[in-house]
Amino acid sequence: MELSGGGIYGYDISTEILGLEGTLKIGYLRETTQLQNFAQNVLRERTPPITIEDGMEALRIDVAATRAHETGRSVVVSAIRA
């Protein structure tokens, strides 16, 4: 499972099915200016809109969802520590 927050650079909505003989990808990839935004933030010394904390929170949600799926029990996201 993969999860991410929104950002001004765009988004990707897709599903991948991985198999022994190949991968099937279904979804929508919107062309974005992600690299351009990153470069502008560096050149102008601006803080990016998406932070490492955003990434860590998405990871905690993913870990909690995986544990819940594996155990069949509820998992509290705030209890997950990096």
N, C-alpha and C positions, 0 to 999 in steps of 0.2 A: 504494500500500500504506500502511496506517495501523496503528500498533501503539502500545499504551500499557500501562503497568503497572497493577497492582491498587491500589485505594484503598478506604478505609472508606466512601466515598460511593456505591459501587456500580459497575456496569459496563454496557457496551453491546456485544452481540455481533451483528454484522450484516455483510452484503455488499451493495454497491451496484454495479449495472451501469448505466453511463451510455451513452446512445445519442443519435443525432441527433434523435429524436422524443420523447425522454423519459428518465426514470430509473426503474429497478426496484430497490426496496430490499427485501431479505429479511433477517429477523433477529429478534432479541429485545432489546427495550429494557426493562430493569428500572427501574421508578420508584424514584428514590432521593432522599435528602435532601442532595444535593450543595450546594445553595445555603445550606441551613440550617447545614450543617457549616462552610462557609466563613464565614458570619456569626458563628457561635460562636467560631471560631478568632480572628477579628478582635477581637471584644468581649473575649475572655479573654486576648488577646495570646499565643496559642499558635502554635507553629510548625505549618504544615499538614503532613499526613502525606505528601503528594506535593510534591516540591521541583522547582526548575528543573533540577537535575542529573538527576532522573528523566526529565524531558521531553527533555533533551539526549541522554540515553542512548537513549531511544526513537527520536529523530531519527537518531542514528548507525546504529542497527539498520536503520531504513527506508532510509537512503542506501546502506548496504552491500548490502541486498537488491535495491534498484533497480539498482545497478551490476552486481551478479552476474547479474541477469536480462538486462541490456542486453549484457553482454560474454560471458556463458556461462562465466565463470570465478569461482573462489572469491574472496571479498573478506573480509579480516580486519576485524572491527568496530572493534577497538582502533586500527586505522590511520586511521580516519575522524576528522578533526578539524573542529570547529565553526568 
